[in-house]
Amino acid sequence: MHFDLFDNMPDVNNACGRDGGGCGPIVDNVAGFTNGQLFSVLDENTTDPGIYQNRILNDLLPGSGVMAADVNALFNSY
């Protein structure tokens, strides 16, 4: 997922649920974040992907040109 937040290459693989929930295509319409930006929202209180997602939406999204719906679709793909 980390690479999908900054690369501009579409995914051709599927993501599969660890709990046996099935597999599906990765919806990757997100690009442009940097490693520095992504690591800046990680700290000891980032204990699950939902917290990470919310921090990206709240802290990095404004002014980035990335749409919230695209970030949500990417996270939901995993």
Gaussian input, Z-matrix of N, CA and C with variables (Angstrom, degrees):
# hf/3-21g

backbone

0 1
 N
 C     1     B1
 C     2     B2     1     A1
 N     3     B3     2     A2     1     D1
 C     4     B4     3     A3     2     D2
 C     5     B5     4     A4     3     D3
 N     6     B6     5     A5     4     D4
 C     7     B7     6     A6     5     D5
 C     8     B8     7     A7     6     D6
 N     9     B9     8     A8     7     D7
 C    10    B10     9     A9     8     D8
 C    11    B11    10    A10     9     D9
 N    12    B12    11    A11    10    D10
 C    13    B13    12    A12    11    D11
 C    14    B14    13    A13    12    D12
 N    15    B15    14    A14    13    D13
 C    16    B16    15    A15    14    D14
 C    17    B17    16    A16    15    D15
 N    18    B18    17    A17    16    D16
 C    19    B19    18    A18    17    D17
 C    20    B20    19    A19    18    D18
 N    21    B21    20    A20    19    D19
 C    22    B22    21    A21    20    D20
 C    23    B23    22    A22    21    D21
 N    24    B24    23    A23    22    D22
 C    25    B25    24    A24    23    D23
 C    26    B26    25    A25    24    D24
 N    27    B27    26    A26    25    D25
 C    28    B28    27    A27    26    D26
 C    29    B29    28    A28    27    D27
 N    30    B30    29    A29    28    D28
 C    31    B31    30    A30    29    D29
 C    32    B32    31    A31    30    D30
 N    33    B33    32    A32    31    D31
 C    34    B34    33    A33    32    D32
 C    35    B35    34    A34    33    D33
 N    36    B36    35    A35    34    D34
 C    37    B37    36    A36    35    D35
 C    38    B38    37    A37    36    D36
 N    39    B39    38    A38    37    D37
 C    40    B40    39    A39    38    D38
 C    41    B41    40    A40    39    D39
 N    42    B42    41    A41    40    D40
 C    43    B43    42    A42    41    D41
 C    44    B44    43    A43    42    D42
 N    45    B45    44    A44    43    D43
 C    46    B46    45    A45    44    D44
 C    47    B47    46    A46    45    D45
 N    48    B48    47    A47    46    D46
 C    49    B49    48    A48    47    D47
 C    50    B50    49    A49    48    D48
 N    51    B51    50    A50    49    D49
 C    52    B52    51    A51    50    D50
 C    53    B53    52    A52    51    D51
 N    54    B54    53    A53    52    D52
 C    55    B55    54    A54    53    D53
 C    56    B56    55    A55    54    D54
 N    57    B57    56    A56    55    D55
 C    58    B58    57    A57    56    D56
 C    59    B59    58    A58    57    D57
 N    60    B60    59    A59    58    D58
 C    61    B61    60    A60    59    D59
 C    62    B62    61    A61    60    D60
 N    63    B63    62    A62    61    D61
 C    64    B64    63    A63    62    D62
 C    65    B65    64    A64    63    D63
 N    66    B66    65    A65    64    D64
 C    67    B67    66    A66    65    D65
 C    68    B68    67    A67    66    D66
 N    69    B69    68    A68    67    D67
 C    70    B70    69    A69    68    D68
 C    71    B71    70    A70    69    D69
 N    72    B72    71    A71    70    D70
 C    73    B73    72    A72    71    D71
 C    74    B74    73    A73    72    D72
 N    75    B75    74    A74    73    D73
 C    76    B76    75    A75    74    D74
 C    77    B77    76    A76    75    D75
 N    78    B78    77    A77    76    D76
 C    79    B79    78    A78    77    D77
 C    80    B80    79    A79    78    D78
 N    81    B81    80    A80    79    D79
 C    82    B82    81    A81    80    D80
 C    83    B83    82    A82    81    D81
 N    84    B84    83    A83    82    D82
 C    85    B85    84    A84    83    D83
 C    86    B86    85    A85    84    D84
 N    87    B87    86    A86    85    D85
 C    88    B88    87    A87    86    D86
 C    89    B89    88    A88    87    D87
 N    90    B90    89    A89    88    D88
 C    91    B91    90    A90    89    D89
 C    92    B92    91    A91    90    D90
 N    93    B93    92    A92    91    D91
 C    94    B94    93    A93    92    D92
 C    95    B95    94    A94    93    D93
 N    96    B96    95    A95    94    D94
 C    97    B97    96    A96    95    D95
 C    98    B98    97    A97    96    D96
 N    99    B99    98    A98    97    D97
 C   100   B100    99    A99    98    D98
 C   101   B101   100   A100    99    D99
 N   102   B102   101   A101   100   D100
 C   103   B103   102   A102   101   D101
 C   104   B104   103   A103   102   D102
 N   105   B105   104   A104   103   D103
 C   106   B106   105   A105   104   D104
 C   107   B107   106   A106   105   D105
 N   108   B108   107   A107   106   D106
 C   109   B109   108   A108   107   D107
 C   110   B110   109   A109   108   D108
 N   111   B111   110   A110   109   D109
 C   112   B112   111   A111   110   D110
 C   113   B113   112   A112   111   D111
 N   114   B114   113   A113   112   D112
 C   115   B115   114   A114   113   D113
 C   116   B116   115   A115   114   D114
 N   117   B117   116   A116   115   D115
 C   118   B118   117   A117   116   D116
 C   119   B119   118   A118   117   D117
 N   120   B120   119   A119   118   D118
 C   121   B121   120   A120   119   D119
 C   122   B122   121   A121   120   D120
 N   123   B123   122   A122   121   D121
 C   124   B124   123   A123   122   D122
 C   125   B125   124   A124   123   D123
 N   126   B126   125   A125   124   D124
 C   127   B127   126   A126   125   D125
 C   128   B128   127   A127   126   D126
 N   129   B129   128   A128   127   D127
 C   130   B130   129   A129   128   D128
 C   131   B131   130   A130   129   D129
 N   132   B132   131   A131   130   D130
 C   133   B133   132   A132   131   D131
 C   134   B134   133   A133   132   D132
 N   135   B135   134   A134   133   D133
 C   136   B136   135   A135   134   D134
 C   137   B137   136   A136   135   D135
 N   138   B138   137   A137   136   D136
 C   139   B139   138   A138   137   D137
 C   140   B140   139   A139   138   D138
 N   141   B141   140   A140   139   D139
 C   142   B142   141   A141   140   D140
 C   143   B143   142   A142   141   D141
 N   144   B144   143   A143   142   D142
 C   145   B145   144   A144   143   D143
 C   146   B146   145   A145   144   D144
 N   147   B147   146   A146   145   D145
 C   148   B148   147   A147   146   D146
 C   149   B149   148   A148   147   D147
 N   150   B150   149   A149   148   D148
 C   151   B151   150   A150   149   D149
 C   152   B152   151   A151   150   D150
 N   153   B153   152   A152   151   D151
 C   154   B154   153   A153   152   D152
 C   155   B155   154   A154   153   D153
 N   156   B156   155   A155   154   D154
 C   157   B157   156   A156   155   D155
 C   158   B158   157   A157   156   D156
 N   159   B159   158   A158   157   D157
 C   160   B160   159   A159   158   D158
 C   161   B161   160   A160   159   D159
 N   162   B162   161   A161   160   D160
 C   163   B163   162   A162   161   D161
 C   164   B164   163   A163   162   D162
 N   165   B165   164   A164   163   D163
 C   166   B166   165   A165   164   D164
 C   167   B167   166   A166   165   D165
 N   168   B168   167   A167   166   D166
 C   169   B169   168   A168   167   D167
 C   170   B170   169   A169   168   D168
 N   171   B171   170   A170   169   D169
 C   172   B172   171   A171   170   D170
 C   173   B173   172   A172   171   D171
 N   174   B174   173   A173   172   D172
 C   175   B175   174   A174   173   D173
 C   176   B176   175   A175   174   D174
 N   177   B177   176   A176   175   D175
 C   178   B178   177   A177   176   D176
 C   179   B179   178   A178   177   D177
 N   180   B180   179   A179   178   D178
 C   181   B181   180   A180   179   D179
 C   182   B182   181   A181   180   D180
 N   183   B183   182   A182   181   D181
 C   184   B184   183   A183   182   D182
 C   185   B185   184   A184   183   D183
 N   186   B186   185   A185   184   D184
 C   187   B187   186   A186   185   D185
 C   188   B188   187   A187   186   D186
 N   189   B189   188   A188   187   D187
 C   190   B190   189   A189   188   D188
 C   191   B191   190   A190   189   D189
 N   192   B192   191   A191   190   D190
 C   193   B193   192   A192   191   D191
 C   194   B194   193   A193   192   D192
 N   195   B195   194   A194   193   D193
 C   196   B196   195   A195   194   D194
 C   197   B197   196   A196   195   D195
 N   198   B198   197   A197   196   D196
 C   199   B199   198   A198   197   D197
 C   200   B200   199   A199   198   D198
 N   201   B201   200   A200   199   D199
 C   202   B202   201   A201   200   D200
 C   203   B203   202   A202   201   D201
 N   204   B204   203   A203   202   D202
 C   205   B205   204   A204   203   D203
 C   206   B206   205   A205   204   D204
 N   207   B207   206   A206   205   D205
 C   208   B208   207   A207   206   D206
 C   209   B209   208   A208   207   D207
 N   210   B210   209   A209   208   D208
 C   211   B211   210   A210   209   D209
 C   212   B212   211   A211   210   D210
 N   213   B213   212   A212   211   D211
 C   214   B214   213   A213   212   D212
 C   215   B215   214   A214   213   D213
 N   216   B216   215   A215   214   D214
 C   217   B217   216   A216   215   D215
 C   218   B218   217   A217   216   D216
 N   219   B219   218   A218   217   D217
 C   220   B220   219   A219   218   D218
 C   221   B221   220   A220   219   D219
 N   222   B222   221   A221   220   D220
 C   223   B223   222   A222   221   D221
 C   224   B224   223   A223   222   D222
 N   225   B225   224   A224   223   D223
 C   226   B226   225   A225   224   D224
 C   227   B227   226   A226   225   D225
 N   228   B228   227   A227   226   D226
 C   229   B229   228   A228   227   D227
 C   230   B230   229   A229   228   D228
 N   231   B231   230   A230   229   D229
 C   232   B232   231   A231   230   D230
 C   233   B233   232   A232   231   D231

   B1=1.4260
   B2=1.5205
   B3=1.3224
   B4=1.4665
   B5=1.5265
   B6=1.3079
   B7=1.4629
   B8=1.5294
   B9=1.3168
   B10=1.4596
   B11=1.5291
   B12=1.3138
   B13=1.4578
   B14=1.5228
   B15=1.3308
   B16=1.4677
   B17=1.5215
   B18=1.3148
   B19=1.4614
   B20=1.5284
   B21=1.2962
   B22=1.4578
   B23=1.5198
   B24=1.3239
   B25=1.4571
   B26=1.5250
   B27=1.3199
   B28=1.4702
   B29=1.5210
   B30=1.3201
   B31=1.4568
   B32=1.5184
   B33=1.3065
   B34=1.4592
   B35=1.5204
   B36=1.3300
   B37=1.4567
   B38=1.5153
   B39=1.3132
   B40=1.4498
   B41=1.5173
   B42=1.3132
   B43=1.4621
   B44=1.5159
   B45=1.3216
   B46=1.4637
   B47=1.5200
   B48=1.3156
   B49=1.4541
   B50=1.5198
   B51=1.3281
   B52=1.4638
   B53=1.5197
   B54=1.3190
   B55=1.4567
   B56=1.5213
   B57=1.3283
   B58=1.4576
   B59=1.5179
   B60=1.3354
   B61=1.4535
   B62=1.5148
   B63=1.2971
   B64=1.4514
   B65=1.5112
   B66=1.3080
   B67=1.4568
   B68=1.5187
   B69=1.3186
   B70=1.4500
   B71=1.5051
   B72=1.3139
   B73=1.4611
   B74=1.5199
   B75=1.3156
   B76=1.4596
   B77=1.5242
   B78=1.3206
   B79=1.4608
   B80=1.5247
   B81=1.3187
   B82=1.4652
   B83=1.5262
   B84=1.3287
   B85=1.4593
   B86=1.5251
   B87=1.3273
   B88=1.4611
   B89=1.5247
   B90=1.3169
   B91=1.4550
   B92=1.5206
   B93=1.3137
   B94=1.4486
   B95=1.5151
   B96=1.3201
   B97=1.4584
   B98=1.5257
   B99=1.3202
   B100=1.4645
   B101=1.5185
   B102=1.3325
   B103=1.4537
   B104=1.5210
   B105=1.3279
   B106=1.4561
   B107=1.5180
   B108=1.3215
   B109=1.4620
   B110=1.5195
   B111=1.3233
   B112=1.4605
   B113=1.5253
   B114=1.3287
   B115=1.4589
   B116=1.5284
   B117=1.3335
   B118=1.4640
   B119=1.5220
   B120=1.3177
   B121=1.4600
   B122=1.5273
   B123=1.3298
   B124=1.4609
   B125=1.5206
   B126=1.3168
   B127=1.4548
   B128=1.5232
   B129=1.3170
   B130=1.4617
   B131=1.5215
   B132=1.3198
   B133=1.4580
   B134=1.5275
   B135=1.3165
   B136=1.4656
   B137=1.5217
   B138=1.3181
   B139=1.4633
   B140=1.5171
   B141=1.3302
   B142=1.4641
   B143=1.5234
   B144=1.3311
   B145=1.4628
   B146=1.5288
   B147=1.3263
   B148=1.4552
   B149=1.5153
   B150=1.3160
   B151=1.4669
   B152=1.5251
   B153=1.3186
   B154=1.4681
   B155=1.5295
   B156=1.3159
   B157=1.4565
   B158=1.5278
   B159=1.3169
   B160=1.4634
   B161=1.5209
   B162=1.3245
   B163=1.4632
   B164=1.5233
   B165=1.3133
   B166=1.4626
   B167=1.5259
   B168=1.3281
   B169=1.4650
   B170=1.5249
   B171=1.3164
   B172=1.4634
   B173=1.5237
   B174=1.3395
   B175=1.4641
   B176=1.5299
   B177=1.3193
   B178=1.4597
   B179=1.5238
   B180=1.3152
   B181=1.4547
   B182=1.5273
   B183=1.3403
   B184=1.4663
   B185=1.5344
   B186=1.3115
   B187=1.4567
   B188=1.5136
   B189=1.3355
   B190=1.4632
   B191=1.5227
   B192=1.3116
   B193=1.4561
   B194=1.5176
   B195=1.3354
   B196=1.4544
   B197=1.5260
   B198=1.3129
   B199=1.4568
   B200=1.5308
   B201=1.3235
   B202=1.4621
   B203=1.5248
   B204=1.3177
   B205=1.4673
   B206=1.5264
   B207=1.3247
   B208=1.4673
   B209=1.5202
   B210=1.3381
   B211=1.4684
   B212=1.5220
   B213=1.3322
   B214=1.4664
   B215=1.5180
   B216=1.3224
   B217=1.4658
   B218=1.5260
   B219=1.3185
   B220=1.4669
   B221=1.5250
   B222=1.3135
   B223=1.4661
   B224=1.5291
   B225=1.3302
   B226=1.4650
   B227=1.5058
   B228=1.3263
   B229=1.4582
   B230=1.5149
   B231=1.3098
   B232=1.4513
   B233=1.5021
   A1=110.85
   A2=115.94
   A3=119.76
   A4=110.90
   A5=117.24
   A6=120.72
   A7=111.26
   A8=116.57
   A9=120.26
   A10=112.67
   A11=117.49
   A12=120.93
   A13=112.42
   A14=117.40
   A15=117.41
   A16=114.66
   A17=119.09
   A18=117.93
   A19=110.43
   A20=116.24
   A21=119.92
   A22=110.59
   A23=114.89
   A24=121.37
   A25=109.02
   A26=117.97
   A27=119.57
   A28=110.97
   A29=115.17
   A30=120.39
   A31=110.65
   A32=115.84
   A33=121.06
   A34=110.71
   A35=116.88
   A36=121.81
   A37=110.74
   A38=115.71
   A39=122.46
   A40=109.35
   A41=115.94
   A42=121.84
   A43=106.55
   A44=115.73
   A45=120.69
   A46=110.09
   A47=116.20
   A48=121.32
   A49=111.34
   A50=116.22
   A51=120.41
   A52=111.40
   A53=116.90
   A54=120.80
   A55=112.46
   A56=117.10
   A57=120.65
   A58=112.88
   A59=117.02
   A60=121.34
   A61=114.30
   A62=117.65
   A63=120.31
   A64=113.01
   A65=115.20
   A66=122.36
   A67=109.76
   A68=115.60
   A69=120.11
   A70=110.59
   A71=116.58
   A72=120.49
   A73=111.67
   A74=115.86
   A75=122.50
   A76=107.09
   A77=116.03
   A78=121.65
   A79=106.95
   A80=115.88
   A81=121.09
   A82=110.68
   A83=115.48
   A84=121.04
   A85=110.47
   A86=116.34
   A87=121.96
   A88=108.59
   A89=116.12
   A90=122.08
   A91=107.86
   A92=115.49
   A93=119.50
   A94=116.67
   A95=118.18
   A96=118.27
   A97=108.33
   A98=117.43
   A99=121.32
   A100=109.85
   A101=116.06
   A102=119.83
   A103=110.62
   A104=116.50
   A105=120.86
   A106=112.25
   A107=116.64
   A108=119.99
   A109=111.34
   A110=116.62
   A111=120.29
   A112=111.63
   A113=116.85
   A114=119.04
   A115=111.77
   A116=117.49
   A117=119.78
   A118=112.63
   A119=118.26
   A120=120.56
   A121=112.57
   A122=116.65
   A123=121.28
   A124=110.05
   A125=116.21
   A126=121.66
   A127=108.99
   A128=116.91
   A129=120.69
   A130=112.99
   A131=117.59
   A132=121.00
   A133=112.85
   A134=117.41
   A135=121.51
   A136=106.82
   A137=115.27
   A138=120.68
   A139=114.52
   A140=117.23
   A141=119.21
   A142=109.86
   A143=116.73
   A144=119.92
   A145=113.86
   A146=118.23
   A147=120.95
   A148=112.57
   A149=116.42
   A150=120.52
   A151=109.42
   A152=116.29
   A153=121.33
   A154=109.95
   A155=116.93
   A156=121.86
   A157=110.70
   A158=117.80
   A159=120.96
   A160=112.31
   A161=117.01
   A162=119.59
   A163=111.31
   A164=116.52
   A165=119.34
   A166=109.26
   A167=116.57
   A168=120.58
   A169=111.94
   A170=117.26
   A171=120.67
   A172=114.03
   A173=116.72
   A174=120.08
   A175=113.94
   A176=117.23
   A177=120.00
   A178=114.05
   A179=117.24
   A180=120.36
   A181=114.00
   A182=118.91
   A183=118.08
   A184=111.87
   A185=115.72
   A186=120.96
   A187=115.29
   A188=117.80
   A189=120.82
   A190=113.08
   A191=117.34
   A192=120.59
   A193=113.41
   A194=117.19
   A195=122.22
   A196=107.86
   A197=116.38
   A198=121.82
   A199=110.86
   A200=115.90
   A201=121.04
   A202=110.94
   A203=117.26
   A204=120.53
   A205=111.68
   A206=117.15
   A207=120.27
   A208=111.84
   A209=116.59
   A210=120.13
   A211=109.75
   A212=116.55
   A213=120.30
   A214=111.19
   A215=118.20
   A216=121.07
   A217=111.38
   A218=116.91
   A219=120.01
   A220=110.66
   A221=117.57
   A222=120.30
   A223=110.53
   A224=117.53
   A225=120.70
   A226=112.29
   A227=118.16
   A228=121.69
   A229=111.62
   A230=116.51
   A231=120.73
   A232=110.35
   D1=-37.69
   D2=-178.71
   D3=-54.97
   D4=-49.76
   D5=-179.21
   D6=-62.94
   D7=-34.76
   D8=-179.42
   D9=-67.03
   D10=-19.49
   D11=179.03
   D12=-80.10
   D13=-18.91
   D14=179.85
   D15=-124.43
   D16=-18.34
   D17=180.00
   D18=-80.18
   D19=164.16
   D20=176.81
   D21=-118.23
   D22=32.78
   D23=179.50
   D24=-108.66
   D25=127.88
   D26=178.19
   D27=-68.70
   D28=146.30
   D29=177.73
   D30=-82.67
   D31=143.05
   D32=175.41
   D33=-114.10
   D34=-1.33
   D35=-179.06
   D36=-96.96
   D37=166.42
   D38=173.37
   D39=-101.76
   D40=153.24
   D41=170.42
   D42=-104.72
   D43=141.42
   D44=-177.88
   D45=-121.39
   D46=138.17
   D47=178.71
   D48=-67.36
   D49=136.53
   D50=178.99
   D51=-68.74
   D52=-23.00
   D53=-177.50
   D54=-92.84
   D55=13.58
   D56=179.13
   D57=82.01
   D58=18.12
   D59=-177.47
   D60=-75.26
   D61=2.58
   D62=178.65
   D63=102.40
   D64=179.69
   D65=-178.23
   D66=-124.40
   D67=154.96
   D68=177.92
   D69=-161.34
   D70=167.05
   D71=-178.87
   D72=-67.53
   D73=149.30
   D74=176.06
   D75=-86.97
   D76=121.93
   D77=179.11
   D78=-91.18
   D79=99.71
   D80=-173.60
   D81=-116.67
   D82=87.82
   D83=175.27
   D84=-112.69
   D85=22.95
   D86=-178.29
   D87=-110.75
   D88=137.19
   D89=176.01
   D90=-159.98
   D91=159.69
   D92=170.49
   D93=107.46
   D94=-15.88
   D95=174.61
   D96=-72.69
   D97=154.56
   D98=177.88
   D99=-103.90
   D100=162.55
   D101=174.38
   D102=-55.92
   D103=-43.91
   D104=-179.45
   D105=-59.19
   D106=-43.90
   D107=178.32
   D108=-63.05
   D109=-45.43
   D110=-177.42
   D111=-65.72
   D112=-40.63
   D113=179.01
   D114=-72.73
   D115=-22.49
   D116=-179.41
   D117=-67.91
   D118=-21.56
   D119=179.61
   D120=-96.34
   D121=3.52
   D122=176.73
   D123=-98.02
   D124=131.48
   D125=172.62
   D126=-152.93
   D127=-170.69
   D128=-175.99
   D129=-64.61
   D130=-15.21
   D131=179.57
   D132=-95.08
   D133=-0.02
   D134=177.03
   D135=-88.22
   D136=88.83
   D137=-171.38
   D138=-104.76
   D139=-4.58
   D140=175.96
   D141=-156.76
   D142=163.48
   D143=-177.32
   D144=-59.66
   D145=-30.31
   D146=179.32
   D147=-64.08
   D148=-39.00
   D149=176.99
   D150=-66.04
   D151=-43.64
   D152=177.77
   D153=-59.12
   D154=-46.24
   D155=179.44
   D156=-59.56
   D157=-47.43
   D158=-179.78
   D159=-62.37
   D160=-37.44
   D161=178.66
   D162=-68.56
   D163=-37.34
   D164=175.73
   D165=-63.00
   D166=-46.77
   D167=-179.14
   D168=-62.76
   D169=-42.35
   D170=-174.65
   D171=-83.48
   D172=-36.35
   D173=-172.22
   D174=-100.19
   D175=-33.44
   D176=-173.40
   D177=-105.06
   D178=-27.44
   D179=-173.70
   D180=-66.53
   D181=-43.51
   D182=-177.16
   D183=-57.05
   D184=125.29
   D185=178.23
   D186=81.58
   D187=-1.53
   D188=-176.24
   D189=-85.04
   D190=-20.91
   D191=-174.34
   D192=84.01
   D193=-2.37
   D194=178.42
   D195=-89.82
   D196=140.05
   D197=-179.22
   D198=-88.22
   D199=139.35
   D200=178.10
   D201=-57.99
   D202=-39.37
   D203=179.87
   D204=-60.91
   D205=-34.85
   D206=178.69
   D207=-70.46
   D208=-39.72
   D209=176.38
   D210=-63.99
   D211=-45.26
   D212=179.56
   D213=-62.54
   D214=-41.83
   D215=178.61
   D216=-62.93
   D217=-39.64
   D218=178.45
   D219=-64.15
   D220=-48.73
   D221=179.54
   D222=-62.37
   D223=-40.34
   D224=179.54
   D225=-67.32
   D226=-22.12
   D227=177.73
   D228=-68.50
   D229=-27.63
   D230=-179.81
   D231=-94.56

